[in-house]
């Protein structure tokens, strides 16, 4: 749990200043673009510092970061993951506001100013995050789909939030420290460490704002393979385990909206019916499979209409299989997460089993904010 809001000193937020923390691992293909975008910020340079944390890169990332960074932190025994890298940057940050920007995001010129103004205008806000813009640099279908989906979801659910996004977001340094920073034990690779931090903050009474006008252009080139790996192993399975452990009870927003859960069930039923049809030739099963996909598409009508306005209806037709795949991966993640959680419960020692008690000095499950 976090330190209660009443115990966080308000003196840490005045005068307002930002520490911008950029973690990078082998990012030479986009890092210079990202840092140049930060340098072009509307916010006067004297009001923010730039900390780049290199997670044992084996390319030219350090060389490219050196002209831009006020401080460059190098992790020699990595890679340890972006959560660890961000914690190392936060540990040496001097600003009252920690602003995290992914190395493959080019923030808009007004992004840092908008982040700072949010905290200035509303002292009750503890964290704020933005969204990708609708102009991702990679032209491939999967890249356009993933980034536009992110944009749509963050626009739709703008306002009060229960989670956090470290692609372009700010946190009061005192709150970040009081909540233990990003978890370093659960998420050694890029995963849901920012989501987990957001849940810890919101469940402890801190206010988080989602403001999609704080924007950045995403430079990542998605492929079908890394989309599947990310959705299943980087997000789906860890997210299900996090929810099942019962430490947080998030609101049904963003990707956990009831409509999203319903679509996952529909696609799972449709796939099951499709398997029955393939095995038995039962036309009723085929009809059920088709009906579930049509119901899923009906539930996705607002998203598909938005896609149509952004990229045209041929784009909509092309992304329909990707939507089906997305919900199928969600269903697999739920099943896999339930199985993994059941195994965890079976391995948990009995309260009477003193031999399984943790030894003194065992590593904490909580992330340290220091590096």
C-alpha positions in Angstrom: 0.0 0.0 0.0 1.0 3.6 -0.5 1.6 6.2 2.2 -1.8 7.9 2.9 -2.3 11.2 1.1 -2.4 13.1 4.4 1.1 12.0 5.1 2.6 13.4 1.9 4.1 16.8 2.4 2.6 19.5 0.1 5.9 21.4 0.2 7.3 19.0 -2.4 5.2 20.4 -5.2 6.4 24.0 -4.9 8.1 25.4 -6.8 6.9 23.3 -9.8 9.6 21.6 -11.8 9.8 18.4 -13.8 12.3 15.6 -14.0 11.8 13.9 -17.3 12.9 10.2 -17.1 13.5 8.2 -20.3 14.4 4.5 -20.0 16.0 3.0 -23.1 17.3 -0.5 -24.1 18.8 -0.7 -27.6 16.8 2.2 -28.9 19.1 3.8 -31.4 16.5 3.6 -34.2 14.2 6.0 -32.3 15.9 7.5 -29.3 17.3 10.6 -31.0 13.9 11.5 -32.4 12.4 11.1 -29.0 15.0 13.3 -27.2 14.9 15.9 -30.0 11.1 16.2 -29.5 11.6 16.8 -25.8 14.2 19.4 -26.5 11.7 21.2 -28.7 9.2 21.5 -25.8 7.4 24.7 -25.2 8.3 24.5 -21.5 11.4 26.5 -20.9 14.5 24.3 -20.5 15.3 25.8 -17.1 12.1 24.3 -15.7 12.9 20.6 -16.4 15.8 18.2 -16.3 16.3 15.2 -18.6 17.4 11.9 -17.1 18.1 9.1 -19.5 18.6 5.6 -18.0 20.3 3.1 -20.3 19.3 -0.5 -19.5 22.6 -2.2 -20.7 22.1 -1.3 -24.3 24.4 -2.9 -26.9 23.9 -0.3 -29.6 24.5 3.5 -29.9 21.9 4.5 -27.4 24.3 6.0 -24.8 26.2 7.9 -27.5 22.9 9.3 -28.9 21.6 10.3 -25.4 24.8 12.1 -24.2 24.2 15.4 -26.0 20.7 15.7 -24.7 20.7 14.3 -21.2 21.4 16.4 -18.1 22.2 13.1 -16.4 22.8 9.7 -17.9 22.4 6.6 -15.7 23.9 3.3 -17.0 22.7 0.0 -15.7 25.7 -2.4 -16.2 24.2 -5.7 -15.0 21.0 -5.7 -17.1 18.8 -5.7 -18.9 16.6 -5.3 -15.8 13.5 -3.9 -17.5 12.0 -0.4 -17.9 10.4 -0.4 -14.4 13.8 -0.8 -12.8 15.3 1.8 -15.2 12.5 4.3 -14.3 13.1 3.7 -10.6 16.9 4.4 -11.0 16.1 7.7 -12.7 13.6 8.6 -10.1 16.1 8.0 -7.4 18.4 10.8 -8.6 15.6 13.1 -9.8 15.4 16.6 -8.3 12.0 17.7 -9.6 8.8 17.6 -7.6 7.1 16.0 -10.6 8.5 12.9 -12.2 7.5 12.7 -15.9 8.0 9.4 -17.6 8.4 9.2 -21.4 9.1 6.1 -23.4 12.1 6.2 -25.6 9.9 5.4 -28.7 7.5 8.3 -28.1 8.0 11.8 -29.5 6.0 14.1 -27.2 4.2 17.1 -28.7 5.6 20.5 -28.0 3.0 21.3 -25.4 3.1 18.0 -23.6 5.4 18.9 -20.7 3.6 22.3 -20.3 0.3 20.6 -20.0 1.6 18.0 -17.5 3.0 20.8 -15.3 -0.2 22.9 -15.6 -2.3 20.0 -14.5 -0.4 19.7 -11.2 -0.3 23.5 -10.8 -4.0 24.0 -11.3 -5.2 21.2 -9.2 -3.1 20.3 -6.1 -5.4 17.2 -5.4 -4.1 15.5 -8.6 -1.3 13.1 -7.8 -0.7 11.7 -11.3 -1.7 12.4 -14.9 -1.1 10.7 -18.2 -1.9 11.3 -21.8 -2.2 9.2 -25.0 -0.6 8.5 -28.4 -1.8 10.8 -31.1 -3.6 9.5 -34.2 -0.5 9.8 -36.5 1.8 6.8 -35.6 4.9 6.8 -37.7 4.9 3.1 -38.8 2.7 2.6 -41.8 1.9 -1.1 -41.4 -1.6 -2.2 -40.7 -0.8 -3.7 -37.2 1.0 -0.5 -36.2 -1.8 1.7 -37.3 -4.4 -0.5 -35.6 -2.6 -0.7 -32.3 -1.8 3.0 -32.0 -5.3 4.1 -33.1 -6.9 1.7 -30.7 -4.8 3.2 -27.9 -5.9 6.7 -28.9 -9.5 5.8 -29.1 -9.6 4.1 -25.7 -7.8 7.0 -24.0 -10.1 9.6 -25.6 -13.2 7.6 -24.7 -12.2 7.3 -21.0 -10.7 10.7 -20.4 -11.0 12.1 -17.0 -10.7 10.4 -13.6 -8.6 7.2 -13.9 -7.6 4.3 -11.6 -4.5 3.3 -13.4 -1.4 4.9 -14.9 0.5 4.9 -18.2 4.3 5.5 -18.2 4.5 6.1 -22.0 3.8 9.8 -21.3 2.7 10.6 -17.8 3.7 12.5 -14.6 3.6 11.6 -10.9 4.3 13.8 -7.9 7.7 12.6 -6.6 6.4 12.3 -3.0 3.5 10.1 -4.1 5.8 7.9 -6.3 8.2 7.4 -3.4 5.4 6.8 -0.9 3.9 4.1 -3.2 7.2 2.3 -3.6 7.8 3.2 -7.3 7.5 0.6 -10.0 7.4 -3.0 -8.9 10.8 -4.7 -9.7 10.1 -8.2 -8.6 7.1 -9.0 -10.7 7.9 -7.3 -13.9 11.6 -7.6 -15.0 10.5 -6.9 -18.6 8.1 -4.3 -20.1 4.7 -5.4 -18.8 2.0 -3.9 -16.6 4.3 -2.3 -14.0 2.7 1.2 -14.7 -0.8 -0.3 -14.5 0.0 -1.8 -11.1 1.5 1.4 -9.8 -1.7 3.2 -10.8 -3.8 0.7 -9.0 -1.7 1.1 -5.9 -2.1 4.9 -6.1 -5.8 5.0 -6.7 -6.6 2.3 -4.1 -4.8 4.5 -1.6 -6.8 7.6 -2.3 -4.6 9.4 -4.8 -6.3 11.1 -7.8 -5.1 10.2 -11.3 -6.2 12.0 -14.4 -6.3 10.8 -18.0 -5.9 13.8 -20.3 -5.6 12.7 -24.0 -4.7 16.2 -25.0 -1.2 15.4 -23.6 0.0 13.6 -26.7 3.0 11.8 -28.2 3.7 10.2 -31.6 4.5 6.5 -31.2 7.5 5.4 -33.3 7.2 1.6 -32.6 6.7 -0.7 -35.5 4.3 -3.4 -34.5 4.3 -6.8 -36.1 1.7 -9.5 -35.7 4.1 -11.6 -33.7 5.1 -9.0 -31.2 1.5 -8.0 -30.9 0.5 -11.5 -29.9 3.4 -11.9 -27.5 2.7 -8.5 -25.9 -1.1 -9.1 -25.5 -0.6 -12.6 -24.1 2.6 -12.6 -22.1 3.3 -8.9 -21.5 -0.2 -7.8 -20.6 -3.0 -10.4 -20.5 -1.5 -13.1 -18.2 0.2 -10.7 -15.7 -3.0 -8.5 -15.6 -5.2 -11.5 -14.9 -2.8 -12.7 -12.1 -2.8 -9.2 -10.6 -6.6 -9.1 -10.5 -7.0 -12.6 -9.1 -4.6 -11.9 -6.2 -7.2 -9.5 -4.9 -4.9 -6.7 -3.8 -6.8 -4.2 -6.0 -10.3 -3.8 -7.2 -10.1 -1.6 -10.3 -13.1 0.2 -11.8 -14.4 -1.2 -15.0 -12.7 1.3 -17.3 -10.4 1.3 -20.3 -9.8 -2.4 -21.3 -11.8 -3.7 -18.3 -15.2 -2.2 -19.4 -18.1 -4.6 -19.2 -18.5 -4.5 -23.0 -14.9 -5.6 -23.4 -15.4 -8.5 -21.0 -18.6 -9.5 -22.9 -16.7 -9.4 -26.3 -14.1 -11.7 -24.8 -16.7 -14.2 -23.7 -18.5 -14.0 -27.1 -15.3 -14.7 -29.1 -14.4 -17.6 -26.7 -17.8 -19.1 -27.3 -17.5 -18.5 -31.0 -14.1 -20.3 -31.2 -15.5 -23.2 -29.2 -18.5 -23.5 -31.5 -16.1 -23.3 -34.5 -14.1 -26.2 -33.2 -17.3 -28.2 -32.8 -18.3 -27.4 -36.4 -14.8 -28.4 -37.8 -14.9 -31.7 -35.8 -18.5 -32.7 -36.3 -19.8 -30.7 -39.2 -22.7 -29.5 -37.1 -24.1 -26.5 -38.9 -25.8 -25.2 -35.7 -22.3 -24.8 -34.2 -21.2 -22.8 -37.3 -24.3 -20.6 -36.9 -23.4 -19.9 -33.3 -19.8 -19.1 -34.3 -21.0 -16.6 -36.9 -23.6 -15.1 -34.5 -21.0 -14.5 -31.7 -18.6 -12.7 -34.1 -21.5 -10.5 -35.4 -22.5 -9.7 -31.8 -18.9 -8.8 -31.1 -18.7 -6.5 -34.1 -22.0 -4.8 -33.0 -20.5 -4.1 -29.6 -17.4 -2.7 -31.4 -19.5 -0.4 -33.6 -18.4 2.9 -32.0 -14.7 1.9 -32.4 -15.1 0.6 -35.9 -17.0 3.8 -36.9 -14.1 5.9 -35.4 -11.6 3.8 -37.3 -13.6 4.5 -40.5 -13.5 8.3 -39.9 -9.7 8.1 -39.2 -8.6 5.7 -42.0 -11.5 4.8 -44.2 -13.7 1.7 -44.4 -11.1 -0.5 -46.1 -9.0 -0.1 -42.9 -12.1 -1.2 -40.9 -12.5 -4.4 -42.9 -8.8 -5.2 -42.5 -8.7 -4.8 -38.7 -11.8 -7.0 -38.0 -9.6 -10.1 -37.9 -7.3 -8.3 -35.5 -10.2 -7.5 -33.2 -11.2 -11.2 -33.2 -7.6 -12.1 -32.4 -7.5 -9.6 -29.6 -10.5 -11.0 -27.8 -9.3 -14.6 -28.4 -6.0 -13.7 -26.8 -7.9 -12.2 -23.9 -9.8 -15.4 -23.4 -6.5 -17.4 -23.5 -5.0 -15.1 -21.0 -8.0 -15.5 -18.6 -7.8 -19.3 -18.8 -4.0 -19.3 -18.4 -4.1 -16.7 -15.6 -6.7 -18.8 -13.7 -4.5 -21.9 -14.1 -1.4 -20.1 -13.0 -3.2 -18.6 -10.0 -4.5 -22.1 -9.0 -1.0 -23.4 -9.1 0.2 -20.5 -6.9 -2.5 -21.3 -4.4 -1.5 -25.0 -4.3 2.1 -24.1 -3.7 1.4 -21.7 -0.9 2.6 -23.1 2.4 0.1 -24.0 5.1 -0.1 -21.6 8.0 1.1 -24.5 10.2 4.1 -25.2 8.0 6.8 -23.2 9.9 9.6 -24.7 7.7 8.2 -22.7 4.7 8.2 -19.4 6.5 10.2 -16.7 4.8 13.6 -16.0 6.3 14.4 -12.6 7.7 15.8 -10.3 5.2 14.1 -11.9 2.2 13.5 -9.5 -0.7 10.3 -7.5 -0.4 7.5 -7.7 -3.1 7.5 -4.0 -3.1 9.6 -2.0 -5.6 12.3 0.2 -4.1 12.3 3.8 -5.4 16.0 4.0 -5.0 18.6 2.8 -7.5 
